[in-house]
């Protein structure tokens, strides 16, 4: 089917602000300022030819997130995808398409699917989770501590969530490489259709494996839950859990580290021996939430909100970042204030907030405890951001520090052995000798002694 060309805006109507490309990635706050001039909602483009309405005010965001009778999460209502205006190979489709999981369902079906998630996650012991994050962090720090330099994104923030995912979900390492490759492709919109197929196929393999040999892990607990998830529901429930547990988690860790190492409010306290990690996490969740624009909804009927017409079936995207930084919010709202929308709100808020925050805080605290003299290797304004309409993600976080000794040489024994991976599966950054491109590939390379 040949995709239709969306019509231009009628005379006098604002143009659609693009939320993709390097300009938006470098300074999304400037885009949000321009969009606020149109009111609490404004027209945007998520990718070329993919149009939506972005919610930029805190009050309007809460209205959309909580008004389940007016705004549906089900993407099967999406007009432009159904009629071919948006082609199925558009880079944003895998992040927005219908999947039979709690994120894309409403009402009783949503409650059934979400109940399986919350009950299964409740079986994760915080003490056990903390211990695993600490040992994983020490293992990774031991890897680069003697060198005096590191990319804290690729060598640390990316890898810790992958180790935790592997542990909690009973995921064999060879599956992990394919899963992260697929999920990274979906978030970045790089060959997203192929990435989605790789992700789905690999998760079906994992589900079948756990049907045969269940264990004390979240995947097996989901399968045994009274909600009686089908294999398809299992796969797409794991998609949403993995999506929330890897990409946003690494961005939260890296964002907090960037802030702690560059902002005088935090750097000064660090030099005085204090570790204001929780305050830094609050600041990031308010000002640079890891998922900046998501929470896609579809009006179930034509509605008018604050003078703006929202057509039934047209995507309404909540900008969690713009809502959190809404100038209408006054006062010191960040440190210790958890009223931000980084975890969304309403019935579809993140079900793993405490786990995500624990992983991030332990990862940051452990690193700063082991390497207290960390410094950014480049000025903070020279750090680069990955393009994409949904996430807020650095491309790298280079640091230097005085070389430090390895804490426990045998720490890696706590990490399960890695299988052999074909060379074709080992991504590279495109720079000669730069090594694998994603965290899991780097970890497998390390396990193989490369």
ABEGO torsion letter per residue (X at the ends): XBBBBBBBBBBGBBBBBBABEAAAAABAAAAAAAAAAAEABBBBBABBGBBBBBBABAAAAAAAAABAAABBABAAABAAAAAGABBAABAAAAAABBBBBAAABBEAAAAAAAAAAAAAAAABBAAAAAAAAAAAAAAAAAAAAAAGBBBAAAAAAAAAAAAAAAAAAGBBAAAAAAAAAAAAAAAAGBGAAAAAAAAAAAAAAAAAAAAABBBBBAAAAAAABAAGBBAAAAAAAAAAAAAAAAAAAAAAAAAAAAAAAABAAAAAAAAAGBBBAAAAAAAAAAABBABABBGBBBBABBBBBGGBBBBBGBBBBBBAAAAAABAABBEBAABGBAABAAAEBEAABBAAAAAAAAAAAAAAAAAAAABAABBBABBAAABBBBBEAABBBBABBBBBBBBBBBABAAAAAABBBBBBBBAAABBBAGBBGAEBABAAAAAAAAAAGX
